[in-house]
Amino acid sequence: MSKHVTVVYGASELVVGPEGPTSVELIRDGALAAVDGTVVAVGSTGDVLSDYSVEDADVAIDATGQTVLPGFVDPHTHALFAGDRSDEFVAKLQGATYEEILADGGGILRTVDAVREASDEELVATLTEHLDVMLENGTTTVEIKSGYGLDTETELRMLAAIEQAGAQHTIDVVPTFMGAHAVPRGMDTEEYVEHVVSEQLPAVAEQGIATFCDVFCERGVFSAEQSRRILETGADLGMVPKIHADEFAAIGGTDVAADVGAASADHLLHTDEKGRTRLTEAGVTPVVLPGTAFGLGADYADARAFLDSGHEVALATDFNPNCFVRTMGFVATLASVGMRMTPEEVVRGCTSAAANALALSDGRGTLTPESPADAVVLDMPSIAHLPYRFDTNPVSTVLKSGVVAHE
């Protein structure tokens, strides 16, 4: 049986993967070869082509003058939703805060109403459209949360829709259960926490779709102790913990993340030195979401504090009705301009660090031998141009498992 061979060659810069605490390994005039969807060689064009010729390859991409990166990994999205909240964007421009909109019945609860009314087919179709845009912009793996159901039936429907859309799409989809996203109308917080723990989580575990369990640990939503209870219950049922922490206030979410062994702690706009140290020592990957701060007109997370202490930082879109960004390229620009991250730090944040935030151990987020041949060819001469040029989509070609998924 013949093997499928893919060769990409002549790249001005090819990013292999992480190097040192926060930088990346770059090969100039770089090339890679993949066999049956797995990277088997990276190096200079001359070295790689001496073993894997262009003439014998099933797919051969001349990347002269271009940059080749691992496919983008987006480790935090709420990409499955229904309805439109553009009017809330206008309200924020007029001075309304996120918390005020939520307290007035908008925000998450408004999207919950729309998702409950949508059919399964509508949910899958809408999510598929979003995945198409993400793929065209270089994303090859994406995490998607439930959390717009806030009852057992709708949370299970959401997870089933996420699984179905992912099974039909080129992008690898990682499902996360987030029933603890807000408190539904008609329940107090303690009552709803009990509902999540005793009813939703066992049903989600039985369904067997969700990889992670996430919770919105925040002032006015779920306390640190309530978040701990939910995440520990989820872990006992086989779901890896993740947590929304310190977005509007530091109320102990980083301590919870460290104590429960979370794969990541996300947002971190108000994380102090103690919180950063706890995450670093516990091996929790910090995920910063500059699109959220940009959309809210808020201060950005202090990514530099993590990076300057030698800890990598993952980047994500946080795509949701309140943060309508589906492209990691735009996130790269925001990370550089808003948080002073260097191009190397940005690329790592969008690839290998993001894969770590999803506890992926198969080499995704890198182009090292034995990793999946998920790659994005950018029509630009260096990684510095990724955050520098933000007016157009720079993606020339996307490879998924060595096969051209978009060009």
DOMARBA-316388 format. One record per residue (C-alpha): residue in three letters; x, y, z. Coordinates in steps of 0.2 Angstrom, whole numbers, plus 5000, padded with zeros to 4 digits. Layout:
N
  aa   px   py   pz
 ALA    X    Y    Z
...
//
This chain:
407
  aa   px   py   pz
 MET 5000 5000 5000
 SER 5007 5017 4995
 LYS 5011 5030 5007
 HIS 5005 5048 5005
 VAL 5019 5060 5005
 THR 5018 5079 5008
 VAL 5033 5091 5006
 VAL 5033 5110 5010
 TYR 5050 5118 5005
 GLY 5059 5134 5003
 ALA 5051 5143 5017
 SER 5059 5160 5022
 GLU 5055 5154 5040
 LEU 5048 5138 5046
 VAL 5043 5137 5065
 VAL 5047 5120 5072
 GLY 5041 5122 5090
 PRO 5045 5129 5107
 GLU 5063 5133 5111
 GLY 5069 5139 5129
 PRO 5056 5145 5141
 THR 5046 5157 5129
 SER 5054 5157 5111
 VAL 5053 5146 5096
 GLU 5064 5136 5085
 LEU 5066 5144 5068
 ILE 5073 5137 5052
 ARG 5077 5148 5038
 ASP 5075 5141 5020
 GLY 5066 5128 5029
 ALA 5056 5112 5024
 LEU 5046 5098 5031
 ALA 5041 5081 5025
 ALA 5026 5071 5031
 VAL 5020 5054 5028
 ASP 5002 5048 5030
 GLY 4999 5064 5039
 THR 5013 5063 5052
 VAL 5029 5074 5051
 VAL 5044 5064 5047
 ALA 5057 5077 5044
 VAL 5061 5096 5046
 GLY 5076 5105 5042
 SER 5084 5115 5028
 THR 5076 5113 5011
 GLY 5092 5105 5004
 ASP 5092 5092 5018
 VAL 5074 5087 5018
 LEU 5073 5087 4999
 SER 5088 5075 4998
 ASP 5077 5062 5006
 TYR 5059 5067 5001
 SER 5059 5074 4983
 VAL 5047 5086 4976
 GLU 5044 5074 4961
 ASP 5039 5059 4972
 ALA 5028 5069 4983
 ASP 5009 5068 4982
 VAL 5008 5086 4989
 ALA 5022 5098 4986
 ILE 5021 5116 4991
 ASP 5034 5129 4986
 ALA 5034 5141 5001
 THR 5047 5152 4994
 GLY 5046 5170 5002
 GLN 5033 5163 5014
 THR 5032 5158 5032
 VAL 5027 5141 5038
 LEU 5019 5138 5056
 PRO 5011 5124 5065
 GLY 4992 5126 5063
 PHE 4985 5138 5075
 VAL 4977 5130 5091
 ASP 4963 5141 5098
 PRO 4961 5134 5116
 HIS 4946 5145 5122
 THR 4930 5148 5113
 HIS 4911 5149 5115
 ALA 4909 5147 5097
 LEU 4892 5138 5098
 PHE 4878 5150 5101
 ALA 4863 5158 5093
 GLY 4855 5175 5091
 ASP 4863 5192 5089
 ARG 4870 5204 5103
 SER 4876 5218 5092
 ASP 4865 5230 5101
 GLU 4874 5226 5117
 PHE 4890 5232 5109
 VAL 4882 5249 5106
 ALA 4876 5249 5124
 LYS 4894 5247 5130
 LEU 4899 5261 5118
 GLN 4887 5272 5128
 GLY 4894 5267 5145
 ALA 4885 5251 5150
 THR 4897 5238 5158
 TYR 4897 5219 5155
 GLU 4890 5216 5172
 GLU 4876 5229 5171
 ILE 4871 5221 5154
 LEU 4871 5204 5162
 ALA 4861 5210 5178
 ASP 4848 5217 5166
 GLY 4844 5201 5158
 GLY 4856 5203 5143
 GLY 4873 5195 5140
 ILE 4874 5176 5143
 LEU 4856 5174 5148
 ARG 4850 5182 5132
 THR 4860 5170 5122
 VAL 4854 5155 5133
 ASP 4836 5160 5127
 ALA 4841 5160 5109
 VAL 4851 5143 5111
 ARG 4836 5135 5119
 GLU 4824 5140 5105
 ALA 4836 5135 5091
 SER 4835 5118 5083
 ASP 4849 5105 5084
 GLU 4851 5107 5065
 GLU 4852 5126 5067
 LEU 4866 5125 5080
 VAL 4876 5113 5070
 ALA 4874 5124 5054
 THR 4879 5140 5063
 LEU 4894 5132 5071
 THR 4900 5124 5055
 GLU 4900 5142 5047
 HIS 4911 5148 5061
 LEU 4923 5133 5059
 ASP 4924 5137 5040
 VAL 4930 5155 5044
 MET 4943 5148 5057
 LEU 4950 5136 5045
 GLU 4952 5149 5031
 ASN 4962 5159 5044
 GLY 4974 5145 5049
 THR 4966 5137 5064
 THR 4967 5118 5064
 THR 4962 5114 5082
 VAL 4949 5123 5092
 GLU 4941 5121 5109
 ILE 4922 5124 5111
 LYS 4912 5126 5127
 SER 4894 5123 5131
 GLY 4887 5135 5143
 TYR 4872 5143 5134
 GLY 4860 5130 5140
 LEU 4861 5131 5159
 ASP 4850 5116 5161
 THR 4854 5097 5158
 GLU 4844 5095 5142
 THR 4851 5110 5133
 GLU 4869 5108 5139
 LEU 4869 5090 5132
 ARG 4861 5096 5116
 MET 4875 5109 5114
 LEU 4889 5096 5117
 ALA 4881 5084 5105
 ALA 4880 5098 5092
 ILE 4899 5102 5095
 GLU 4903 5084 5093
 GLN 4893 5083 5077
 ALA 4900 5099 5069
 GLY 4917 5093 5074
 ALA 4915 5076 5066
 GLN 4910 5083 5050
 HIS 4923 5096 5049
 THR 4942 5097 5045
 ILE 4946 5106 5061
 ASP 4949 5096 5076
 VAL 4936 5101 5089
 VAL 4939 5099 5108
 PRO 4922 5099 5118
 THR 4921 5107 5135
 PHE 4906 5107 5147
 MET 4903 5124 5155
 GLY 4886 5122 5163
 ALA 4893 5134 5177
 HIS 4893 5149 5165
 ALA 4880 5159 5173
 VAL 4865 5157 5185
 PRO 4849 5154 5176
 ARG 4833 5164 5180
 GLY 4823 5157 5194
 MET 4837 5149 5204
 ASP 4849 5156 5217
 THR 4868 5152 5215
 GLU 4869 5138 5228
 GLU 4854 5130 5221
 TYR 4861 5130 5203
 VAL 4878 5124 5209
 GLU 4869 5109 5217
 HIS 4860 5106 5200
 VAL 4876 5107 5191
 VAL 4885 5095 5203
 SER 4871 5082 5205
 GLU 4862 5082 5189
 GLN 4872 5090 5174
 LEU 4889 5083 5178
 PRO 4883 5065 5179
 ALA 4873 5067 5163
 VAL 4888 5075 5154
 ALA 4899 5061 5160
 GLU 4887 5048 5154
 GLN 4886 5056 5137
 GLY 4905 5055 5136
 ILE 4908 5070 5124
 ALA 4916 5083 5135
 THR 4935 5082 5138
 PHE 4935 5097 5150
 CYS 4924 5105 5164
 ASP 4925 5124 5165
 VAL 4918 5137 5177
 PHE 4916 5156 5177
 CYS 4924 5160 5194
 GLU 4920 5178 5196
 ARG 4912 5191 5207
 GLY 4893 5190 5206
 VAL 4894 5173 5197
 PHE 4903 5158 5205
 SER 4914 5159 5221
 ALA 4930 5151 5223
 GLU 4923 5137 5234
 GLN 4908 5134 5222
 SER 4920 5133 5207
 ARG 4931 5121 5217
 ARG 4916 5110 5221
 ILE 4911 5110 5202
 LEU 4928 5106 5196
 GLU 4932 5093 5208
 THR 4916 5084 5204
 GLY 4920 5085 5186
 ALA 4937 5078 5188
 ASP 4930 5064 5198
 LEU 4919 5060 5183
 GLY 4934 5061 5171
 MET 4934 5079 5165
 VAL 4950 5089 5166
 PRO 4947 5106 5175
 LYS 4949 5123 5166
 ILE 4944 5139 5174
 HIS 4939 5157 5170
 ALA 4948 5167 5183
 ASP 4951 5185 5187
 GLU 4942 5193 5173
 PHE 4934 5207 5183
 ALA 4941 5204 5200
 ALA 4953 5192 5209
 ILE 4942 5181 5220
 GLY 4953 5166 5222
 GLY 4951 5158 5205
 THR 4970 5155 5203
 ASP 4971 5146 5219
 VAL 4957 5135 5214
 ALA 4966 5132 5197
 ALA 4982 5127 5206
 ASP 4974 5116 5219
 VAL 4963 5106 5206
 GLY 4977 5104 5194
 ALA 4968 5114 5180
 ALA 4975 5112 5162
 SER 4973 5131 5161
 ALA 4967 5147 5169
 ASP 4960 5159 5157
 HIS 4957 5178 5156
 LEU 4968 5184 5171
 LEU 4966 5202 5169
 HIS 4967 5205 5187
 THR 4980 5192 5192
 ASP 4993 5198 5204
 GLU 5011 5191 5207
 LYS 5005 5179 5220
 GLY 4992 5172 5208
 ARG 5005 5171 5194
 THR 5017 5162 5205
 ARG 5003 5149 5210
 LEU 4999 5145 5192
 THR 5017 5144 5187
 GLU 5022 5132 5201
 ALA 5007 5121 5198
 GLY 5011 5120 5180
 VAL 4994 5128 5175
 THR 4995 5136 5157
 PRO 4989 5154 5158
 VAL 4978 5159 5143
 VAL 4975 5177 5139
 LEU 4961 5183 5128
 PRO 4966 5200 5121
 GLY 4951 5201 5110
 THR 4940 5201 5125
 ALA 4949 5216 5133
 PHE 4949 5225 5116
 GLY 4930 5222 5114
 LEU 4926 5228 5132
 GLY 4938 5243 5131
 ALA 4947 5236 5146
 ASP 4965 5234 5152
 TYR 4974 5220 5145
 ALA 4980 5205 5155
 ASP 4998 5207 5161
 ALA 5006 5194 5149
 ARG 5023 5201 5151
 ALA 5024 5197 5169
 PHE 5022 5179 5165
 LEU 5034 5179 5151
 ASP 5047 5189 5160
 SER 5047 5176 5174
 GLY 5050 5163 5161
 HIS 5033 5156 5159
 GLU 5024 5153 5142
 VAL 5007 5161 5139
 ALA 4994 5154 5128
 LEU 4983 5165 5117
 ALA 4965 5162 5112
 THR 4951 5171 5103
 ASP 4937 5169 5116
 PHE 4925 5169 5101
 ASN 4907 5172 5108
 PRO 4893 5184 5105
 ASN 4902 5197 5116
 CYS 4919 5195 5108
 PHE 4916 5192 5089
 VAL 4933 5187 5084
 ARG 4937 5170 5075
 THR 4955 5174 5068
 MET 4971 5170 5078
 GLY 4980 5182 5067
 PHE 4970 5197 5074
 VAL 4973 5190 5091
 ALA 4992 5190 5087
 THR 4991 5208 5083
 LEU 4981 5213 5099
 ALA 4994 5202 5109
 SER 5008 5212 5102
 VAL 5001 5229 5103
 GLY 4991 5228 5119
 MET 5002 5216 5129
 ARG 5019 5219 5121
 MET 5022 5201 5116
 THR 5036 5198 5104
 PRO 5032 5189 5087
 GLU 5040 5173 5094
 GLU 5030 5174 5110
 VAL 5014 5177 5100
 VAL 5018 5162 5088
 ARG 5021 5151 5103
 GLY 5005 5157 5111
 CYS 4995 5153 5096
 THR 5003 5135 5094
 SER 5012 5125 5106
 ALA 5007 5135 5122
 ALA 4989 5134 5116
 ALA 4991 5115 5114
 ASN 4997 5114 5132
 ALA 4982 5124 5138
 LEU 4972 5109 5130
 ALA 4983 5096 5138
 LEU 4987 5089 5120
 SER 5002 5078 5120
 ASP 5002 5072 5102
 GLY 5014 5086 5096
 ARG 5000 5097 5090
 GLY 5006 5115 5090
 THR 5023 5110 5083
 LEU 5030 5103 5067
 THR 5042 5091 5076
 PRO 5045 5073 5069
 GLU 5030 5062 5074
 SER 5018 5077 5076
 PRO 5002 5079 5066
 ALA 5006 5088 5049
 ASP 4995 5102 5053
 ALA 5003 5118 5046
 VAL 4998 5135 5039
 VAL 5008 5143 5026
 LEU 5007 5162 5027
 ASP 5010 5174 5013
 MET 5023 5184 5022
 PRO 5042 5183 5024
 SER 5044 5181 5043
 ILE 5034 5178 5059
 ALA 5036 5197 5063
 HIS 5023 5200 5049
 LEU 5010 5190 5058
 PRO 5006 5203 5071
 TYR 5012 5218 5060
 ARG 5000 5215 5046
 PHE 4982 5215 5051
 ASP 4973 5221 5037
 THR 4970 5205 5027
 ASN 4970 5186 5030
 PRO 4989 5181 5027
 VAL 4985 5162 5025
 SER 4990 5155 5008
 THR 4988 5136 5012
 VAL 4982 5126 5027
 LEU 4987 5108 5029
 LYS 4978 5096 5040
 SER 4986 5079 5043
 GLY 4997 5083 5027
 VAL 4982 5086 5016
 VAL 4977 5103 5009
 ALA 4962 5109 5018
 HIS 4962 5126 5012
 GLU 4971 5137 4999
//
